[in-house]
Structure formats: structure tokens, C-alpha cells
Amino acid sequence: MPRLDTTPITQQDIKDYLASTGDDFRLELEVYNICKTFNFEASHGGTYQDPVTKKTRQYDIRASRVREQDRFKVQLAIECKCLKPYFPLLVYQTPKAENENYHEIVFSYEPPDPSLHTIPTAQNERFAGKYSVYRDVKFVGKSTVQIGKTEQKKEFTGDDSEVFDKWSQALSSADDLISQSAHFREEYKTKWFFAATVPILVVPDNTLWTADFSEDGVQVGAPKQADEVIIYIGKDYWHPGSISYTISYLHIYTLKAFKKFIRSFPNEDNPNSEIWDEFFPYDKIQKLKSARRT
């Protein structure tokens, strides 16, 4: 840390500081209010214990929607980063591989023996191929970098540390939510419950770019601005005595694309939304229920 000026900070100093550095917090509030406006249960700036490190961490936003008649829940672990158009995020993409076409949910259910009621009974379920929510995605992100030009020499400079920290926080927050999913059947006092968890990074409009490459490293087309990108994660998480789970993708949205995603859930303007069936495919859900009835 550099040596500090010993002159006391004034109110004007605080104003100047907020004018130059407060954009991340304002973006968080905007995202939080979008969630609340479209009937998501949301919290802003809470803390949790990292399931891996056991350290206390802070999240930007968590939001969820429940479809009570089906016992479905989608929960979002959201981080925000106020990028600038002169230092945007570039995502390198390659064609989605067959083994990358999946998403997972947590299925919690009533124990077969009532005496086991104190032990969470849950399992992960993978929906792949035509049942994957990502089945229509052609290219997926594999690497990211923020790019800009130096002020004097106009030389390119690149860095990914701040964005990487943010989406790592989204994954840690999602991992914590996943561990809680094993208890939803008990929390909602029902025979079974299904939960999907989505880690998300939100950035301002006009700060997200993609560059597509073939599997052998040949660039495909010109770089282009994007509103939404998914980064392949494929990270396995294990919670002793509970469940294992693989987070397949991190979603990166611009602000307008995030609002579009939130509005894709049923509301007055979109009462016939099919997004629940995307996360919880009917045929697969019925088979899981039937297996628990026998």
C-alpha cells in the first residue's frame, strides 16, 4: 500500500471518490432492483461461509423464483463488474463439444425410512443432449481477457484478474446455494423438490465481445459485440454427507440481456413462458418422481 497523505479526508474528497469508483455498487443496485421488479426473491450484499475454505465471503446478489405447484426453484448467484467500453471483456469461444451439452439440478426427496429424517436425502441429476438447457448453443467461452490501449503509445494491454475474481466469486456463491439445495424438501415440507442453480456475471452494455475459433485454432469470422456469453466451467463440487454436483456454465450478461433473462420467467407480459420446462424437462422430472413412488 502506498504511503498516505496525512491530511484528513473531507466531504468533497468522499464525493470525488464516489464519482470515480462507485459504479460497481450502482450496477449491483440496478441488478437487484431488476430482480425485485420481476418478482424474484432477492438479497443484496449478504455473507456466507465458503463450503471449501470455510472462510466468510460476501456476495453481490442472490435471487430466486419458485414454482410452488411443481416444487421447482431456480436460484441465481450474481456478481457485478462495471467494465468500461475502453477496457471491455473479450471472450474466446470454440464450438461446444458433445460432452459439454448438459446442466444439472439437485433433487431432494423424502427418505425411504422415516427414521432417517435427520439426514438430507438428495442427489444431483444431469440433463444432457436434447434435455440440456444449452442444447441450441453453438459456441461456448473458454478464455477471457480485458483489453485496452495505453494512453500515450496506444499499445494493447490485457488483463483478466479483476473479472476472474468476480466470476470465481459467483461460482463460490453458487456452490453454497447448491449445498443448501439438499435441504429444500425439508424446508418446503414436501415429498420432493427440484432446484437449479445458475452462476452469473453482469456487466454494463457495450462492454462484452466475442471471438470465435475452430477446434484447430483458426479464427471464425470477425470479433463482435455480444449481449450474452456462457463460459464452460465443468467444475465438480462435493459436499461430504450430502451431494456432488457439476456446474457446467457461468453466464455473462450485459445489463439489458440480464433484464431480458429475468423477464423470460412468467409474468403479466409473458404468462406462457416455457423457461421452467427448459431447466426441468417434463419427461425426466416425471421419471424421477415415479422412481421415488415405488
Beta strands, then each sheet from edge to edge (+ up, - down):
strand 1: 41-44
strand 2: 47-49
strand 3: 56-58
strand 4: 61-67
strand 5: 72-80
strand 6: 89-95
strand 7: 102-109
strand 8: 122-128
strand 9: 139-149
strand 10: 156-159
strand 11: 192-203
strand 12: 208-213
strand 13: 219-225
strand 14: 228-238
strand 15: 244-254
sheet 1: 1+ 4- 5+ 11+ 7- 8+
sheet 2: 1+ 4- 5+ 11+ 15+ 14-
sheet 3: 2+ 3-
sheet 4: 10+ 9- 6+ 12+ 13-
end
